[in-house]
């Protein structure tokens, strides 16, 4: 049986108080907290192993290189990649998507080609495509979201067509929590000769994901949302795609041979990792994966389904609370966006914070989706493996406090 209390002891920050109340951390879609083993991995690296990697012929450099490359192999195994060479370390999801846009998309797209996204994308999976579309003459089209908060698959079948070169879609929405039918979208894309890029910022930390099974061409995700440190993210790409791509950044570490006026490139992934990489954080991301695997991604997913079901029940029992996203728990992850009466989500978040409960309020970097939902912003609670039903109760109590305070304004 999954012992949440036991897990909580591994996260030192969960012991702290906020405004004199125990911290209830429900902002995991923004970033997760870190277990002691991840913090220890960082400290251990700097205290015992710190060196620059790949080029040094001394013990520290060899150990640091081995640990860095072991983390790459761990990431590859964790997502089901065929080889560590398909894993490129970057800073975060945003940089991973920009890297795919500036290398593969820039070289591939022609005027009239189409990039298909959805109405629910994070700005990180919109703006990079806008930049590349401007330069190549490609066009962006969006698959609509239904009133139930899922993708309109009939529309998807119409929109993904002969002009489509890329489908770029979040695996799981950071606002609606919706887990999109990726296998079907991949089949649709591939049937038209298009590629598919998954924004896995919200899925990789919370669901078992196997890129070989999904057959996606690119996958982007961030370490900091999956118990790892900030400053490290991953771009996965199929090796056959990487083999033919020009690098984005030039410099040390990404070359085979250099002359004054020309150079040849190293193979992937080194070709895309110019300069000294974020060695310590990559190694600590490996420790985060060890931690997640020690619990099991299926166990984490099941825990979050239970907690999300509990939260949807608890919040829907509060008069005036409007919930967004699909009702079917199998179709959604642990993200619950809501509106509380007519109270602006920023005010909701401020009052709730006074009760020690950390949630997020705003457009969540999804302005097109906010327009689709007809709201300026939402409040959002998001869960992880260390959250408890009692914490959902604390949120519900805090929302009742919001209603008391704003009684005159339709709360
Ligand atoms: N895509 C989605 C779906 C996200 O939720 C986020 C983080 N809010 C991002 C992309 C961007 O992640 P990062 O800021 O780590 O680059």
Boltz pocket constraint, residues with backbone or C-beta under 6 A from the ligand:
constraints:
  - pocket:
      binder: B
      contacts: [[A, 29], [A, 30], [A, 92], [A, 93], [A, 94], [A, 95], [A, 122], [A, 124], [A, 125], [A, 170], [A, 172], [A, 173], [A, 174], [A, 199], [A, 201], [A, 202], [A, 222], [A, 364], [A, 365]]
      max_distance: 6.0
